[in-house]
């Protein structure tokens, strides 16, 4: 198999040939993970089950450094037919969210990487009921997508079931900025051609969204065949059952690589303030016209953002969402600094005493 079909880039060749080829390792991409085992696809086209080498395990500082759709340097074991991962190549992008992991009696805020080396992030929302389409939730996905380094695309699935499709498209366009918005129906194979414009050979795409929005059905439409199992819809609330329980990488017939992820119940931000500027570009532009450079867009005189709200050109919910997100990001940064500064201090003080 040509590694370029899996998204192998010239930068990967430079890094691998310099650091890992001399050690006798082979390049491969992680296509799936189950517990502590990884399924790696290499140039032979054979999917190999590998573990993590002990030396690599001792060098990683956080769980975010473990492979998730990454390119890795692995050593095959011809006796067992398996192998071991010795290194993860440098990521060109990483889609992450904040995960709260238990650490003893404390609760530690950590980064959770959902997909790595992604070119396009398809944010999938469903139009079959009110809970499926939520612009505030899409905004949060957009911030994470811009932070990842990939290009976002908003996909409004189940357009054939929408009560007011034109209104949904208008609401999505208000928050999209330069991000494309595609209304599709995977069930009826409508609007899929607009998505195929983003499905190019060698590109890696990831589908993100809540359970039941139809990500697996979209994958089957893009592939032209049934690659993913599609769950039934519950009659009680018209929501789909979970059919994807892990992130899985699939090579489409077009030559693109697609990653399907489990449905996300919670979208906790893991981003920087620069990502906010992309998601809320109109508020950032208005802020430059405020009288005070540190304007909080509240009751300050000469606030261009509040003037736009009073004139009806800016939705007040949009400002509230911006303020919520930026506060979350700043709180996350404060917690990170506190954890770094307080790490190990009580133990050192007891030792000195």
C-alpha angles and dihedrals in degrees: 000000000000107000089215087071088063093051100268108167132199089251089059090054092051093050096042096045091050102043111019113022092069088057092057096250125144129225121241141153124238108238099175143002128210115183105304097344128090129204109218127191117204139175092287091063090234117130108228128194111226139171132211118273115241093237091055092048091056093050099054117092101193138021088249089074093063117099120278109166087330132149107247140186107232137176116220121221107215092189096060096023090235131087146189136263114234102175144005115227119233112284119234090199138000129194107212140169132191115269125188108219125189113242108182108295092338127079113225125201110228141171117254114200111209098179136000135204092023124163101184129028113203109202104203122202128170127230098197094098141006095261093054095060115056120155092196089058091047089053090057091050089050092055091051091046094052089046091053094061093241129114115257126222122187112221118193104196129192090036089160089066097048117121091208111012095173092055092048091051091048092050091049092047091055092062099031100077105178093348114114116244118208125187110204143161113214090185093059096029091239123153094006092124089067089058093048089066086073094045103088130161112272093014121121119219129187125200115213131181146101123302113280099026091114105255094147091049090052091052090053090050093049091047095045090227139063106276098148130049112243118216128223123259118246112237092215098065105359091242125139124243120245108271100163114060099170138026108271129187119217130184109222123214088249090065096253122125118230129194119202116199133197116266110276116226094183131036106201112179122246103173146103129251092259088067089056089058091061094047095046100030095148092055091048090051092049091047090063088064095052117114093234123050091216094047113155091200093241125103096331115130116249095024108161092195094057090045090055090050092051090049091051096241093112127048111232088218087061091057092046090053091049092051092047093051096046091048091051091051093048092048089050090052091049092051090049092052092047092051092049093047096045097042110126097348098120091051093050091049092052090049092052091049 
